[in-house]
Amino acid sequence: NRFDRRPRQVLPGKPTIEWEPWGEYQDVLLDRSSEGIARVAIDRPTKRNAFRPRTVMELCDAFTRIRDDQRLGVVLFTGVGPADDGGYAFCAGGDQSVRGDGGYLDEEGLPRLNVLDLQRIIRSLPKVVIALVAGYAIGGGQVLHLLCDLSLAAENAVFGQTGPKVGSFDGGFGAGYLARVVGQRKAREIWFLCRQYGAEEALKMGLINEIVPLDGLEAEGVRWAREVLQHSPTAIRCLKAAFNAETDGLAGLQELAGQATHLFYRTDEAQEGRNAFLQKRRPDFSGSGWLP
Ligand code: S0N
């Protein structure tokens, strides 16, 4: 039973927060704290935290549970390390050992592209997601890192794409949003040359927010999370939707408009519409005014 393995060390360094284990998964560790912070970690260090369909399903479940817990405002997303050979990874992308002829095979042999579901969940989560990158963030792992709102990297972090080498590519957020973040030239370089970039280069190109010593990575993530949590949840969820709307087309607008609807429901004006319907009378919006 994985619950017996508590307390769980995800990254090196002294914990600066009390984690409560939350949920039982095979490939993922999920914890939360009474301070409003959750921690999601891919737990496949022997595979450099590469994801198989099960990993992605568990991550989707973990992020959905976080979305539904109104006490939680910030998520730290990371990968368990070090592996037995001393290697670290945030995530090395799709697990090539379960890659069939039509995608990554689940335990029933069905080929899946389910990492795209996870990308959308992280992107539209109305909370702040902070990537903590120790070691490799490669391939689909680099894209997952990119989709987090903020990114803190340990000095040993390495970023890169391998698609054109291993026969895959991410033409969605992995290309378009990467170009928004680092610019068209750099994004094309990253994908066409398949080079690896250290933390300093990543900082220079705007891929990450800050470089942190490995031993202090989680502590710094907690520090950033605590700062975010001092601020207005509504302002932050609307800002996240607004940042997404700038790049995500109608899906982004849907999110931003959804935040407006969310706020509108809480007004007397919207509630008058609902009440009038239920009371089978004409609504009276005269108290609302047509403000400038
Ligand atoms: C990460 C690298 C650079 C680390 O190198 P290092 O430290 O030298 O370690 P290794 O000895 O290479 O690895 C240690 C062990 O881990 C295994 N391993 C590492 N990465 C993977 C992986 N991705 N899949 C399976 N196993 C992995 C190694 O095999 C080794 O184990 P042993 O010793 O038992 O062999 C280096 O490991 C590396 O380059 N890894 C591969 C990176 C890669 O190419 N990833 C895949 C890229 N493609 C994707 O991510 C697909 C994206 C995707 O899923 C997608 C995108 C858009 C639309 C749809 C999809 C979709 O398909 O769903």
Residues whose N, C-alpha, C, O or C-beta is under 5 A from the ligand:
A	BS01	S0N	T46 K47 R48 A50 G87 A92 G93 G94 D95 Q96 S97 R112 L113 N114 V115 Y136 I138 G139 G140 G141 T162 V166 S168 F169 D170
